[in-house]
């Protein structure tokens, strides 16, 4: 179980790094161009690909960690964002969005075309790991041992 937990933590870390690197590449290319819609290739493409990979790796690793970590009732906080992200990605992949023209388009292209969906998906994916963060922050302090 400890090896599985270690693999999931490494996956979460790598996913967050990929997500951050993608956000930096997308933001820098849009900033250099002066507008989101004028961002140049290959930087916007590399950034969006890193964001998609980071989202997938972060979501899977966070769900695995939430399932195996001893979180207690905080595990319930992870269920709504996980379901939202899973249903959203499933809907986009299988049905497509009305503005995307169907499921045959690339996910990175859909996220580029709908920046609102990009923000919602990133926030919802990061919320999956929120119980892990809450348990790390709110640990009870150890009780002092009485001096004799």
Contact map, one row per residue, 1 for C-alpha under 8 A:
1111100000000000000000000000000000000000000000000000000000000000000000000000000000000000000000000000000000000000000000000000000000000000000000000000
1111110000000000000000000000000000000000000000000000000000000000000000000000000000000000000000000000000000000000000000000000000000000000000000000000
1111111000000000000000000000000000000000000000000000000000000000000000000000000000000000000000000000000000000000000000000000000000000000000000000000
1111111100000000000000000000000000000000000000000000000000000000000000000000000000000000000000000000000000000000000000000000000000000000000000000000
1111111110000000000000000000000000000000000000000000000000000000100110000000000000000000000000000000000000000000000000000000000000000000000000000000
0111111111000000000000000000000000000000000000000000000000000000000000000000000000000000000000000000000000000000000000000000000000000000000000000000
0011111111100000000000000000000000000000000000000000000000000000000000000000000000000000000000000000000000000000000000000000000000000000000000000000
0001111111110000000000000000000000000000000000000000000000001101100000000000000000000000000000000000000000000000000000000000000000000000000000000000
0000111111111000000000000000000000000000000000000000000000001000100000000000000000000000000000000000000000000000000000000000000000000000000000000000
0000011111111100000000000000000000000000000000000000000000000000000000000000000000000000000000000000000000000000000000000000000000000000000000000000
0000001111111110000000000000000000000000000000000000000011001000000000000000000000000000000000000000000000000000000000000000000000000000000000000000
0000000111111111000000000000000000000000000000000000000011001100000000000000000000000000000000000000000000000000000000000000000000000000000000000000
0000000011111111100000000000000000000000000000000000000001000000000000000000000000000000000000000000000000000000000000000000000000000000000000000000
0000000001111111110000000000000000000000000000000000010011000000000000000000000000000000000000000000000000000000000000000000000000000000000000000000
0000000000111111111000000000000000000000000000000000111111000000000000000000000000000000000000000000000000000000000000000000000000000000000000000000
0000000000011111111100000000000000000000000000000000011001000000000000000000000000000000000000000000000000000000000000000000000000000000000000000000
0000000000001111111110000000000000000000000000000000010000000000000000000000000000000000000000000000000000000000000000000000000000000000000000000000
0000000000000111111111000000000000000000000000000110110000000000000000000000000000000000000000000000000000000000000000000000000000000000000000000000
0000000000000011111111100000000000000000000000000111111000000000000000000000000000000000000000000000000000000000000000000000000000000000000000000000
0000000000000001111111110000000000000000000000000010000000000000000000000000000000000000000000000000000000000000000000000000000000000000000000000000
0000000000000000111111111000000000000000000000100110000000000000000000000000000000000000000000000000000000000000000000000000000000000000000000000000
0000000000000000011111111100000000000000000001111110010000000000000000000000000000000000000000000000000000000000000000000000000000000000000000000000
0000000000000000001111111110000000000000000000110010000000000000000000000000000000000000000000000000000000000000000000000000000000000000000000000000
0000000000000000000111111111000000000000000000100000000000000000000000000000000000000000000000000000000000000000000000000000000000000000000000000000
0000000000000000000011111111100000000000001101100000000000000000000000000000000000000000000000000000000000000000000000000000000000000000000000000000
0000000000000000000001111111110000000010001111110000000000000000000000000000000000000000000000000000000000000000000000000000000000000000000000000000
0000000000000000000000111111111000000000000000000000000000000000000000000000000000000000000000000000000000000000000000000000000000000000000000000000
0000000000000000000000011111111100000000000000000000000000000000000000000000000000000000000000000000000000000000000000000000000000000000000000000000
0000000000000000000000001111111110000011001100000000000000000000000000000000000000000000000000000000000000000000000000000000000000000000000000000000
0000000000000000000000000111111111111111000100000000000000000000000000000000000000000000000000000000000000000000000000000000000000000000000000000000
0000000000000000000000000011111111110010000000000000000000000000000000000000000000000000000000000000000000000000000000000000000000000000000000000000
0000000000000000000000000001111111000010000000000000000000000000000000000000000000000000000000000000000000000000000000000000000000000000000000000000
0000000000000000000000000000111111110111000000000000000000000000000000000000000000000000000000000000000000000000000000000000000000000000000000000000
0000000000000000000000000000011111110110000000000000000000000000000000000000000000000000000000000000000000000000000000000000000000000000000000000000
0000000000000000000000000000011011111110000000000000000000000000000000000000000000000000000000000000000000000000000000000000000000000000000000000000
0000000000000000000000000000011011111110000000000000000000000000000000000000000000000000000000000000000000000000000000000000000000000000000000000000
0000000000000000000000000000010000111110000000000000000000000000000000000000000000000000000000000000000000000000000000000000000000000000000000000000
0000000000000000000000000000010011111111000000000000000000000000000000000000000000000000000000000000000000000000000000000000000000000000000000000000
0000000000000000000000000100111111111111101100000000000000000000000000000000000000000000000000000000000000000000000000000000000000000000000000000000
0000000000000000000000000000110010000111111100000000000000000000000000000000000000000000000000000000000000000000000000000000000000000000000000000000
0000000000000000000000000000000000000011111110000000000000000000000000000000000000000000000000000000000000000000000000000000000000000000000000000000
0000000000000000000000000000000000000001111111000000000000000000000000000000000000000000000000000000000000000000000000000000000000000000000000000000
0000000000000000000000001100100000000011111111100000000000000000000000000000000000000000000000000000000000000000000000000000000000000000000000000000
0000000000000000000000001100110000000011111111110000000000000000000000000000000000000000000000000000000000000000000000000000000000000000000000000000
0000000000000000000000000100000000000000111111111000000000000000000000000000000000000000000000000000000000010000000000000000000000000000000000000000
0000000000000000000001001100000000000000011111111100000000000000000000000000000000000000000000000000000000000000000000000000000000000000000000000000
0000000000000000000011111100000000000000001111111110000000000000000000000000000000000000000000000000000000000000000000000000000000000000000000000000
0000000000000000000001100100000000000000000111111111000000000000000000000000000000000000000000000000000000010011000000000000000000000000000000000000
0000000000000000000001000000000000000000000011111111100000000000000000000000000000000000000000000000000000010000000000000000000000000000000000000000
0000000000000000011011000000000000000000000001111111110000000000000000000000000000000000000000000000000000000000000000000000000000000000000000000000
0000000000000000011111100000000000000000000000111111111000000000000000000000000000000000000000000000000000000000000000000000000000000000000000000000
0000000000000000001000000000000000000000000000011111111100000000000000000000000000000000000000000000000000110000000000000000000000000000000000000000
0000000000000010011000000000000000000000000000001111111110000000000000000000000000000000000000000000000000000000000000000000000000000000000000000000
0000000000000111111001000000000000000000000000000111111111000000000000000000000000000000000000000000000000000000000000000000000000000000000000000000
0000000000000011001000000000000000000000000000000011111111100000000000000000000000000000000000000000000000000000000000000100100000000000000000000000
0000000000000010000000000000000000000000000000000001111111110000000000000000000000000000000000000000000000000000000000000000000000000000000000000000
0000000000110110000000000000000000000000000000000000111111111000000000000000000000000000000000000000000000000000000000000000000000000000000000000000
0000000000111111000000000000000000000000000000000000011111111100000000000000000000000000000000000000000000000000000000000000110000000000000000000000
0000000000000000000000000000000000000000000000000000001111111110000000000000000001000000000000000000000000000000000000000000110100000000000000000000
0000000000000000000000000000000000000000000000000000000111111111000000000000000000000000000000000000000000000000000000000000000000000000000000000000
0000000110110000000000000000000000000000000000000000000011111111100000000000000000000000000000000000000000000000000000000000000000000000000000000000
0000000100010000000000000000000000000000000000000000000001111111110000000000000000000000000000000000000000000000000000000000000110000000000000000000
0000000000000000000000000000000000000000000000000000000000111111111000000000010001000000000000000000000000000000000000000000000110000000000000000000
0000000100000000000000000000000000000000000000000000000000011111111100000000000000000000000000000000000000000000000000000000000000000000000000000000
0000100110000000000000000000000000000000000000000000000000001111111110000000000000000000000000000000000000000000000000000000000000010000000000000000
0000000000000000000000000000000000000000000000000000000000000111111110100010010000000000000000000000000000000000000000000000000010110000000000000000
0000000000000000000000000000000000000000000000000000000000000011111110000010000000000000000000000000000000000000000000000000000000000000000000000000
0000100000000000000000000000000000000000000000000000000000000001111111000000000000000000000000000000000000000000000000000000000000000000000000000000
0000100000000000000000000000000000000000000000000000000000000000111111100000000000000000000000000000000000000000000000000000000000000000000000000000
0000000000000000000000000000000000000000000000000000000000000000000111110000000000000000000000000000000000000000000000000000000000000000000000000000
0000000000000000000000000000000000000000000000000000000000000000010011111110000000000000000000000000000000000000000000000000000000110010000000000000
0000000000000000000000000000000000000000000000000000000000000000000001111110000000000000000000000000000000000000000000000000000000000000000000000000
0000000000000000000000000000000000000000000000000000000000000000000000111111100000000000000000000000000000000000000000000000000000000000000000000000
0000000000000000000000000000000000000000000000000000000000000000000000111111110000000000000000000000000000000000000000000000000000100000000000000000
0000000000000000000000000000000000000000000000000000000000000000011000111111111000000000000000000000000000000000000000000000000000100000000000000000
0000000000000000000000000000000000000000000000000000000000000000000000001111111100000000000000000000000000000000000000000000000000000000000000000000
0000000000000000000000000000000000000000000000000000000000000000000000001111111110000000000000000000000000000000000000000000000101100000000000000000
0000000000000000000000000000000000000000000000000000000000000010010000000111111111000000000000000000000000000000000000000000001111100000000000000000
0000000000000000000000000000000000000000000000000000000000000000000000000011111111100000000000000000000000000000000000000000000100000000000000000000
0000000000000000000000000000000000000000000000000000000000000000000000000001111111110000000000000000000000000000000000000000000000000000000000000000
0000000000000000000000000000000000000000000000000000000000000000000000000000111111111000000000000000000000000000000000000001101100000000000000000000
0000000000000000000000000000000000000000000000000000000000100010000000000000011111111100000000000000000000000000000000000001100100000000000000000000
0000000000000000000000000000000000000000000000000000000000000000000000000000001111111110000000000000000000000000000000000000000000000000000000000000
0000000000000000000000000000000000000000000000000000000000000000000000000000000111111111000000000000000000000000000000000001000000000000000000000000
0000000000000000000000000000000000000000000000000000000000000000000000000000000011111111100000000000000000000000000000001001100000000000000000000000
0000000000000000000000000000000000000000000000000000000000000000000000000000000001111111110000000000000000000000000000000000000000000000000000000000
0000000000000000000000000000000000000000000000000000000000000000000000000000000000111111111000000000000000000000000000000000000000000000000000000000
0000000000000000000000000000000000000000000000000000000000000000000000000000000000011111111100000000000000000000000000000000000000000000000000000000
0000000000000000000000000000000000000000000000000000000000000000000000000000000000001111111110000000000000000000000000000000000000000000000000000000
0000000000000000000000000000000000000000000000000000000000000000000000000000000000000111111111100000000000000000000000000000000000000000000000000000
0000000000000000000000000000000000000000000000000000000000000000000000000000000000000011111111111000000000000000000000000000000000000000000000000000
0000000000000000000000000000000000000000000000000000000000000000000000000000000000000001111111111000001000000000000000000000000000000000000000000000
0000000000000000000000000000000000000000000000000000000000000000000000000000000000000000111111110000001000100000000000000000000000000000000000000000
0000000000000000000000000000000000000000000000000000000000000000000000000000000000000000011111110000001000000000000000000000000000000000000000000000
0000000000000000000000000000000000000000000000000000000000000000000000000000000000000000011111111000011000000000000000000000000000000000000000000000
0000000000000000000000000000000000000000000000000000000000000000000000000000000000000000001111111101111100000000000000000000000000000000000000000000
0000000000000000000000000000000000000000000000000000000000000000000000000000000000000000001100111111111000000000000000000000000000000000000000000000
0000000000000000000000000000000000000000000000000000000000000000000000000000000000000000000000011111110000000000000000000000000000000000000000000000
0000000000000000000000000000000000000000000000000000000000000000000000000000000000000000000000001111100000000000000000000000000000000000000000000000
0000000000000000000000000000000000000000000000000000000000000000000000000000000000000000000000011111111010000100000000000000000000000000000000000000
0000000000000000000000000000000000000000000000000000000000000000000000000000000000000000000000011111111110000000000000000000000000000000000000000000
0000000000000000000000000000000000000000000000000000000000000000000000000000000000000000000000111101111110000000000000000000000000000000000000000000
0000000000000000000000000000000000000000000000000000000000000000000000000000000000000000000111111001111111000000000000000000000000000000000000000000
0000000000000000000000000000000000000000000000000000000000000000000000000000000000000000000000010000111111000000000000000000000000000000000000000000
0000000000000000000000000000000000000000000000000000000000000000000000000000000000000000000000000001111111101100000000000000000000000000000000000000
0000000000000000000000000000000000000000000000000000000000000000000000000000000000000000000000000000001111111100000000000000000000000000000000000000
0000000000000000000000000000000000000000000000000001000000000000000000000000000000000000000010000000000011111110000000000000000000000000000000000000
0000000000000000000000000000000000000000000010011001000000000000000000000000000000000000000000000000000001111111000000000000000000000000000000000000
0000000000000000000000000000000000000000000000000000000000000000000000000000000000000000000000000000000011111111100000000000000000000000000000000000
0000000000000000000000000000000000000000000000000000000000000000000000000000000000000000000000000001000011111111110000000000000000000000000000000000
0000000000000000000000000000000000000000000000010000000000000000000000000000000000000000000000000000000000111111111011000000000000000000000000000000
0000000000000000000000000000000000000000000000010000000000000000000000000000000000000000000000000000000000011111111001000000000000000000000000000000
0000000000000000000000000000000000000000000000000000000000000000000000000000000000000000000000000000000000001111111000000000000000000000000000000000
0000000000000000000000000000000000000000000000000000000000000000000000000000000000000000000000000000000000000111111111000000000000000000000000000000
0000000000000000000000000000000000000000000000000000000000000000000000000000000000000000000000000000000000000011111111100000000000000000000000000000
0000000000000000000000000000000000000000000000000000000000000000000000000000000000000000000000000000000000000000011111110000000000000000000000000000
0000000000000000000000000000000000000000000000000000000000000000000000000000000000000000000000000000000000000010011111111000000000000000000000000000
0000000000000000000000000000000000000000000000000000000000000000000000000000000000000000000000000000000000000011011111111100000000000000000000000000
0000000000000000000000000000000000000000000000000000000000000000000000000000000000000000000000000000000000000000001111111110000000000000000000000000
0000000000000000000000000000000000000000000000000000000000000000000000000000000000000000000000000000000000000000000111111111000000000000000000000000
0000000000000000000000000000000000000000000000000000000000000000000000000000000000001000000000000000000000000000000011111111100000000000000000000000
0000000000000000000000000000000000000000000000000000001000000000000000000000000000000000000000000000000000000000000001111111110000000000000000000000
0000000000000000000000000000000000000000000000000000000000000000000000000000000000000000000000000000000000000000000000111111111000000000000000000000
0000000000000000000000000000000000000000000000000000000000000000000000000000000011011000000000000000000000000000000000011111111100000000000000000000
0000000000000000000000000000000000000000000000000000001001100000000000000000000011001000000000000000000000000000000000001111111110000000000000000000
0000000000000000000000000000000000000000000000000000000001100000000000000000000000000000000000000000000000000000000000000111111111000000000000000000
0000000000000000000000000000000000000000000000000000000000000000000000000000010010000000000000000000000000000000000000000011111111000000000000000000
0000000000000000000000000000000000000000000000000000000000100110000000000000111011000000000000000000000000000000000000000001111111100000000000000000
0000000000000000000000000000000000000000000000000000000000000110010000000000010000000000000000000000000000000000000000000000111111111000000000000000
0000000000000000000000000000000000000000000000000000000000000000000000000000110000000000000000000000000000000000000000000000011111111100000000000000
0000000000000000000000000000000000000000000000000000000000000000010000100110110000000000000000000000000000000000000000000000000111111110000000000000
0000000000000000000000000000000000000000000000000000000000000000110000100000000000000000000000000000000000000000000000000000000011111111000000000000
0000000000000000000000000000000000000000000000000000000000000000000000000000000000000000000000000000000000000000000000000000000011111111100000000000
0000000000000000000000000000000000000000000000000000000000000000000000000000000000000000000000000000000000000000000000000000000001111111110000000000
0000000000000000000000000000000000000000000000000000000000000000000000100000000000000000000000000000000000000000000000000000000000111111111000000000
0000000000000000000000000000000000000000000000000000000000000000000000000000000000000000000000000000000000000000000000000000000000011111111000000000
0000000000000000000000000000000000000000000000000000000000000000000000000000000000000000000000000000000000000000000000000000000000001111111000000000
0000000000000000000000000000000000000000000000000000000000000000000000000000000000000000000000000000000000000000000000000000000000000111111100000000
0000000000000000000000000000000000000000000000000000000000000000000000000000000000000000000000000000000000000000000000000000000000000011111110000000
0000000000000000000000000000000000000000000000000000000000000000000000000000000000000000000000000000000000000000000000000000000000000000011111000000
0000000000000000000000000000000000000000000000000000000000000000000000000000000000000000000000000000000000000000000000000000000000000000001111100000
0000000000000000000000000000000000000000000000000000000000000000000000000000000000000000000000000000000000000000000000000000000000000000000111110000
0000000000000000000000000000000000000000000000000000000000000000000000000000000000000000000000000000000000000000000000000000000000000000000011111000
0000000000000000000000000000000000000000000000000000000000000000000000000000000000000000000000000000000000000000000000000000000000000000000001111100
0000000000000000000000000000000000000000000000000000000000000000000000000000000000000000000000000000000000000000000000000000000000000000000000111110
0000000000000000000000000000000000000000000000000000000000000000000000000000000000000000000000000000000000000000000000000000000000000000000000011111
0000000000000000000000000000000000000000000000000000000000000000000000000000000000000000000000000000000000000000000000000000000000000000000000001111
0000000000000000000000000000000000000000000000000000000000000000000000000000000000000000000000000000000000000000000000000000000000000000000000000111
